[in-house]
Amino acid sequence: MTHFKRIACILIATLFGVVFSCSAQINSNTSKRKKYVYKKRTAEEKARYFTKKMVDSLTVSEGQEDSLFQMNIVVSQKFDSLKRIVNSLSKKERSAGYRSIYAYRDSCMRAILPRKEFLKFLDLEREKYERKKSKQENKKRVVKKNPIEIIPIDKPSEIRVGSPYSTCQYKFKGTSIQLPKSNWQNKYAWSLDKKFLVLIQYNFIKNDPGFLLYIIDTKMDTVKITKRIKGFVKTISVENKVIRYNKFLFDAEKSSTGTLCCYLDEEYPIIQLTED
């Protein structure tokens, strides 16, 4: 056999080996998928599973373990019976059904277990419920994109030399509302659902500081402007259709004693705009 034929034979053998390996892998994956086809568990199987979880977390005797197993069979049967009719029940009826099953389980466990172990079980169940509730709440907290983009045109600058309050210019994208570009405070607030955006515009009258709140309804694409409010805004937030802000209010009389004056917490209900 020439050197060329020997190399050709090796290449062909290698090719067949790769093909066979891929085919075997595909068959293996297919068999795995078939192997894990969901099969509904019997009440006894579920009872065995939940009894083991209880025994692993509690200190029980063999007799108590057997009683827990018998109890879990009945509980599993009750859940199976409820699931068969659950679609025909109202939300209130479903909740009552589940509560009655858990009440039955707890009454049985109170009779089976020593007081210390029963209280331990209740603590574990409470922790499990809190974790589940927290997980569900985290899933609901989907971060929504801001419907209006606020783009700074320049860097914030002090409204007066040495002042902690700054002014800046903005341009806005995502709204048809014609908003002024300048004289904004470099603070604004979104409501949690992104429906409302609150902007702060300075409003000075003869050196007396004040501001206006621009409240934008992003769904309706409308804006409402509050009446003039005295002071400077330090912090601002929107919660449950209420604007909450902390403001600094200059008081000439009190400043003569050495204190410029007051930081005040105030609220402004968004619904109030429709009444102004």
Secondary structure, DSSP 4 states (H G I P E B T S, - for coil): --HHHHHHHHHHHHHHHHHHHHHHHHHHHHHHHHHT---PPPHHHHHHHHHHHHHHHS---HHHHHHHHHHHHHHHHHHHHHHHHGGGS-HHHHHHHHHHHHHHHHHHHHHHS-HHHHHHHHHHHHHHHHHHHHHHHHHH---PPPSSEEEESS--EESSTT-S-EEE-EEEES------SSSEEEEEEE-TTS-EEEEEEE--BTTB-EEEEEEEETTTTEEEEPPPEESEEEEEEEETTEEEEEEEEE-HHHHTTT--EEEEEEEEEGGGGGT-
